[in-house]
Amino acid sequence: MQKLDDATDVVALLTFHSINRPWILYEAGVAKGKLSANDRVFGIALGVTLDEAATGPFAQFQNFPDEEDAITGLVLQLVRRHPQAAPREEAVRRQVQAFRDSVAALLKGRKKEPAQPPARSDETSVAKFFEEIKVLVR
């Protein structure tokens, strides 16, 4: 919580396994609530498409694909927020390449589990809901 209090921006790493985990959802929500209007929460989709990553609360964030140019641009944008920073794009790009190589190696060993079918809603509660709608319409 202290790190979130101290943060000016938050970058969430959105993977197949992380996007539905309670802790990342909690931290991203806390960060979104605590940051000022000038501060933001960003997401980087790693090993998933932007559509897969932009679910739930992550749809509210500015998300970036797992592409060298996109991640380099994000890092440069964040570094340039410091008034005395003068990042060299080549240096940042090399670090992004190393990061992406590390992530690719980590994700290579993980298997994507088949998507779970959507949970069936309780037919009784659905029927009750529509009965309440009918009453409201009348």
N, C-alpha and C positions, 0 to 999 in steps of 0.2 A: 504494500500500500504506500510505503514511503517513496518507493521508486516512481510510482504513478503520480504521487503528489509533486515530485520534483521534475517530472517530464514536461517538456514543452510540446512534444509530438510523440505519438506512439505508432510503431510499425508492427502489425500483426502478420505472422507468417501463416498463410492459409494453405494447409495441405488436406489431402483426402481424409486423414485421420483427425486433424485438428478442428475442422470447421464445425463439427457438431459436439465438441467436447465442452463440458460445463465450465472448465476453468478459463479457457480462452474467451468464451462468451461473457463470463463474469468480468474478466479484466478489460475487455474491449468496452463493455458497457460502463464500467467504472471510469475508464479513461475518457470516454465520450462525455460523461456527465461532469467530470472535473475540469476538463480543459477549457480554456477561454475560447472566444470566437476566433482568435487568430491561430490557435493551435488545433491540430487535427489528428485524427486516427486514419492511418493508411493501411491497406492490406496488400500483400504480395501473394499472388496465386502461384504456388509451387507444386507442379505436378498435377494441377487441376486447371480446368478452363476458368475464365473469368465468370462465366455463367454459373458454374458449380460453386465458385467461391462467393459469389454475391447472393448468398442466401441469408435469410434471417436478418440479424442486425448488421451483417457485413454489407448488405445492399445499400446501407446509408453512407458507407465510407468510400473514399476514392481508392479504388483497387487497381493494381498494376499486374500485367501478365508476367510470366516467368521468361522474360526476354531481356537480353543484355542492355539494349538501348533504354527500355522502360525503367529498369532498376537503376541504371546509371543516372538517368534523369532525376529519379526520385532522390537518390543520395546527394546529387549536386544541389537540388532544391533545398534539402534539409541543411546541408553544410552552409550554403549561402545565407541562411537565415542569421547566422552569426555575422555581425557587421565587419569583423576583422578577418574573416576567412577568405582565402583566395585558393580554392581547390583547383588542382590541375585535372582536367577531364581524363587524361591518359592514365594518371595514377588511380583515380577512382574506378575507371573502366577495368584496370588490372585486378583491383580488389573485388569488383563485382564478378569478374570471370572466375576468380578463385572461389568465391562464395557459391556461384552457380555450380561449379564442378563438385564442391563438397556436398551441396544439396542433392545433386544428381546421384552421387554415390550413395548417400543415405537413403534416398527414395527408391533406388534400384532394388534394394533388398526387401522392400516392403511390397506386399501384394494388396491390390485393391480388392476389398470384399465386395461381393455383389450387392447392389443397391437393395435395401429392404423395401418390400412392397409397402405402400402407404397403409397406415393402420386403419382398420375398418371402424367406422364410427358406430356408436351404439344406435341401432335403429330406433329404439324407444325414445332416446333423447332427441333424435332428429324429428320424429313424429311430434313430440311435445313442442319442439321449437316452432314447427309449422302451424300447430294449433294456436300457439301464442300469437303468431303473425296474423292468422285469420281474425283473432279477436281484436287486434290492434287495427286492422283494416276496416272492420265493421264499425 
